[in-house]
Amino acid sequence: MNRSINATDTVADKEVDPIELHANRLTPPQRWLSLAELAAGSALVIGHNVYHVIPNEVPILVIVGLLSLRLRGGSWAATGLSWPTCWRKTVLFALAAAALRILLGALVIDPFTAHFWPAAVAPRGSDQIQGHAVMAVEWLLLVWTFAAFGEEIGYRGYLLTRAADAGGGSKAAYWTGILVVAVLFGYGHYYKGPSGMLDSGIAGLILGAAYVLSGRNLWVCILAHGFIDTFAVVVAFLGWQS
């Protein structure tokens, strides 16, 4: 009797990987639907940023993504936006991801791309930030709403999840999804030119990895994205950009 109880307790106490548990529940129709959503989202990204034939993809991805993930998961927590159990850990994780992205861009990506292409094109209007506090605040509001929240919900919370589910929802599928969505994120910054697209693609890799490694905590990505863009705004305001 004791042996039976101990065995049961061992099974109950064993930590279950939520990604693998989710993967075991995916049916073929769900995987095909995820693939269709990923294809539609990709068409939105390319259609707006490359061909300019549809409106901005970010608000559309946010709305469709929130609805899709809620219908599938039964709650908004399915987006990865559930309240973190430890905000300190979440913020530190986000700061580490942001620091990695900034340092990698400055020390590796920018010097590398300078050998092949012109420097990345800055967002339109960002040249007006230097020395203008009001303009800097307006840009901070923009990057924390449209970029940090909007792009992370659309790209990491929605498209990455759809890519992973299309591949079966396993850990390997999530890492493959990170690569796929990083490429889309690069195309989402098509206006920046080849250098900017590669730089944004690498940023997408880092943010996607942060999403998976943090246990699909989307707050890590939102905060990291906000920290990255806040750093860029401060640099522009102080006139430190190269």
C-alpha positions as CSV (number, residue, x, y, z in Angstrom):
1,M,0.0,0.0,0.0
2,N,2.8,2.4,0.9
3,R,4.6,1.6,-2.3
4,S,1.5,2.4,-4.3
5,I,1.0,5.7,-2.6
6,N,4.6,6.7,-3.0
7,A,4.5,5.8,-6.7
8,T,1.4,7.9,-7.1
9,D,2.9,10.8,-5.3
10,T,6.0,10.6,-7.4
11,V,3.9,10.9,-10.6
12,A,1.9,13.7,-9.2
13,D,4.9,15.6,-8.0
14,K,6.8,15.2,-11.3
15,E,7.0,18.5,-13.1
16,V,5.2,18.4,-16.5
17,D,6.6,20.4,-19.4
18,P,3.7,22.6,-20.5
19,I,5.0,22.7,-24.1
20,E,5.2,18.9,-24.4
21,L,1.8,18.6,-22.7
22,H,0.3,21.1,-25.2
23,A,1.9,19.2,-28.1
24,N,0.3,15.9,-27.1
25,R,-3.1,17.6,-27.3
26,L,-2.8,19.0,-30.8
27,T,-5.0,17.3,-33.5
28,P,-4.2,17.3,-37.2
29,P,-7.0,19.8,-38.0
30,Q,-5.6,22.2,-35.3
31,R,-2.2,22.0,-36.9
32,W,-3.5,22.7,-40.4
33,L,-5.5,25.6,-39.0
34,S,-2.4,27.0,-37.3
35,L,-0.5,26.7,-40.6
36,A,-3.3,28.6,-42.4
37,E,-3.1,31.3,-39.8
38,L,0.7,31.5,-40.1
39,A,0.4,31.8,-43.9
40,A,-2.2,34.5,-43.6
41,G,-0.1,36.4,-41.0
42,S,2.9,36.1,-43.3
43,A,0.9,37.5,-46.2
44,L,-0.1,40.5,-44.0
45,V,3.6,41.2,-43.1
46,I,4.8,40.9,-46.7
47,G,1.8,42.6,-48.2
48,H,2.2,45.7,-46.0
49,N,5.9,46.1,-45.6
50,V,7.2,45.0,-49.0
51,Y,4.3,45.7,-51.4
52,H,2.3,48.3,-49.5
53,V,-1.0,46.8,-50.7
54,I,-2.6,46.4,-47.3
55,P,-2.8,48.4,-44.0
56,N,-0.2,48.1,-41.3
57,E,-0.1,44.5,-40.2
58,V,0.5,45.1,-36.5
59,P,-3.0,46.2,-35.4
60,I,-4.5,43.4,-37.5
61,L,-2.2,40.7,-36.0
62,V,-3.0,42.0,-32.5
63,I,-6.7,41.8,-32.9
64,V,-6.8,38.5,-34.8
65,G,-4.1,37.0,-32.5
66,L,-5.8,37.9,-29.2
67,L,-9.1,36.5,-30.5
68,S,-7.5,33.3,-31.9
69,L,-5.4,32.6,-28.8
70,R,-8.4,33.3,-26.5
71,L,-10.7,31.0,-28.4
72,R,-8.0,28.2,-28.4
73,G,-6.8,28.6,-24.8
74,G,-10.0,29.7,-23.1
75,S,-8.5,32.7,-21.4
76,W,-6.2,35.7,-22.2
77,A,-3.4,33.8,-20.4
78,A,-3.1,31.8,-23.6
79,T,-1.4,34.8,-25.1
80,G,1.4,34.6,-22.5
81,L,0.1,37.7,-20.8
82,S,-0.8,36.1,-17.6
83,W,0.5,37.9,-14.5
84,P,4.0,36.8,-13.8
85,T,4.6,35.0,-10.5
86,C,7.8,36.9,-10.0
87,W,8.1,40.4,-11.6
88,R,11.7,40.8,-10.5
89,K,12.7,37.7,-12.5
90,T,10.7,38.9,-15.4
91,V,12.3,42.3,-15.5
92,L,15.8,40.9,-15.1
93,F,15.2,38.4,-17.9
94,A,14.0,41.3,-20.1
95,L,17.0,43.5,-19.2
96,A,19.4,40.6,-20.1
97,A,17.6,40.1,-23.5
98,A,17.7,43.8,-24.2
99,A,21.3,44.1,-23.3
100,L,22.2,41.2,-25.5
101,R,20.3,42.6,-28.4
102,I,21.9,46.1,-28.0
103,L,25.5,44.8,-27.6
104,L,25.2,42.3,-30.4
105,G,23.8,45.0,-32.7
106,A,26.5,47.5,-31.9
107,L,29.5,45.2,-31.7
108,V,28.7,42.5,-34.3
109,I,25.7,43.2,-36.6
110,D,26.5,46.8,-37.5
111,P,30.2,46.2,-38.2
112,F,29.3,43.1,-40.2
113,T,26.6,44.7,-42.4
114,A,28.8,47.8,-43.0
115,H,31.0,45.6,-45.2
116,F,28.1,44.8,-47.5
117,W,25.3,47.4,-47.4
118,P,24.6,51.0,-46.4
119,A,23.6,51.7,-42.8
120,A,20.1,50.9,-41.7
121,V,17.5,53.5,-42.5
122,A,16.1,55.1,-39.3
123,P,12.3,55.3,-38.7
124,R,10.8,58.3,-40.4
125,G,10.7,61.3,-38.1
126,S,13.3,59.9,-35.6
127,D,15.8,62.6,-36.8
128,Q,13.6,65.1,-35.0
129,I,14.2,63.6,-31.5
130,Q,17.6,65.1,-30.8
131,G,17.3,67.8,-28.2
132,H,13.5,67.8,-28.2
133,A,12.0,66.5,-25.0
134,V,8.4,66.5,-26.1
135,M,9.2,64.7,-29.3
136,A,11.2,62.1,-27.3
137,V,8.3,61.5,-25.0
138,E,6.0,61.1,-28.0
139,W,8.3,58.5,-29.4
140,L,8.5,56.7,-26.0
141,L,4.7,56.4,-26.0
142,L,4.8,55.1,-29.5
143,V,7.5,52.4,-28.9
144,W,5.9,51.2,-25.7
145,T,2.4,50.8,-27.3
146,F,2.8,50.0,-31.0
147,A,6.2,48.4,-30.9
148,A,6.6,46.8,-27.4
149,F,3.0,45.7,-26.9
150,G,1.7,45.6,-30.5
151,E,4.6,43.8,-32.2
152,E,5.3,41.4,-29.4
153,I,1.6,40.3,-29.2
154,G,1.5,40.0,-33.0
155,Y,4.8,38.4,-33.7
156,R,5.8,36.5,-30.6
157,G,2.5,35.9,-28.9
158,Y,0.5,35.0,-32.1
159,L,2.7,34.1,-35.1
160,L,5.3,32.2,-33.1
161,T,2.6,30.2,-31.4
162,R,0.9,29.4,-34.7
163,A,4.2,28.4,-36.3
164,A,5.0,26.1,-33.3
165,D,1.5,24.6,-33.4
166,A,1.7,24.0,-37.1
167,G,4.9,22.0,-36.4
168,G,3.3,19.9,-33.7
169,G,3.8,22.2,-30.7
170,S,7.0,20.4,-29.6
171,K,10.2,22.2,-28.3
172,A,11.8,21.6,-31.7
173,A,8.7,23.2,-33.3
174,Y,9.0,26.3,-31.1
175,W,12.6,26.8,-32.0
176,T,11.8,26.4,-35.7
177,G,9.0,28.9,-35.2
178,I,11.5,31.3,-33.7
179,L,13.5,31.2,-36.9
180,V,10.4,31.6,-39.1
181,V,9.0,34.5,-37.2
182,A,12.5,36.2,-36.9
183,V,12.6,36.2,-40.8
184,L,9.1,37.7,-40.8
185,F,10.1,40.3,-38.2
186,G,13.0,41.2,-40.5
187,Y,10.6,41.8,-43.4
188,G,8.4,43.8,-40.9
189,H,11.3,46.3,-41.0
190,Y,11.8,46.2,-44.8
191,Y,12.0,50.0,-45.0
192,K,15.3,49.9,-43.1
193,G,17.1,48.2,-46.0
194,P,19.2,45.0,-45.9
195,S,21.2,46.1,-42.9
196,G,18.1,47.0,-40.9
197,M,16.3,43.8,-41.9
198,L,19.2,41.6,-40.8
199,D,19.5,43.6,-37.5
200,S,15.7,43.3,-36.9
201,G,15.8,39.6,-37.7
202,I,18.5,39.0,-35.1
203,A,16.4,41.0,-32.6
204,G,13.5,38.7,-33.5
205,L,15.7,35.7,-32.7
206,I,16.6,37.0,-29.3
207,L,13.1,38.0,-28.4
208,G,11.7,34.7,-29.6
209,A,14.3,32.8,-27.6
210,A,13.5,34.9,-24.6
211,Y,9.8,34.0,-25.0
212,V,10.5,30.3,-25.1
213,L,13.2,30.2,-22.4
214,S,11.0,32.2,-20.0
215,G,8.2,29.7,-20.3
216,R,6.3,31.7,-22.9
217,N,6.1,34.7,-20.6
218,L,5.2,37.4,-23.1
219,W,5.9,40.2,-20.6
220,V,9.6,39.4,-20.9
221,C,9.4,40.2,-24.7
222,I,7.3,43.3,-24.2
223,L,9.6,44.7,-21.5
224,A,12.8,43.7,-23.5
225,H,11.4,45.4,-26.7
226,G,10.5,48.5,-24.7
227,F,13.9,48.7,-23.1
228,I,15.6,48.3,-26.5
229,D,13.6,51.0,-28.1
230,T,13.8,53.3,-25.1
231,F,17.6,53.0,-25.3
232,A,17.4,54.0,-28.9
233,V,15.2,57.0,-28.2
234,V,17.5,58.2,-25.4
235,V,20.6,57.8,-27.7
236,A,18.8,59.8,-30.4
237,F,17.7,62.5,-27.9
238,L,21.3,63.0,-26.6
239,G,22.7,62.9,-30.2
240,W,24.9,59.9,-29.5
241,Q,23.9,57.9,-32.6
242,S,26.7,57.1,-35.0
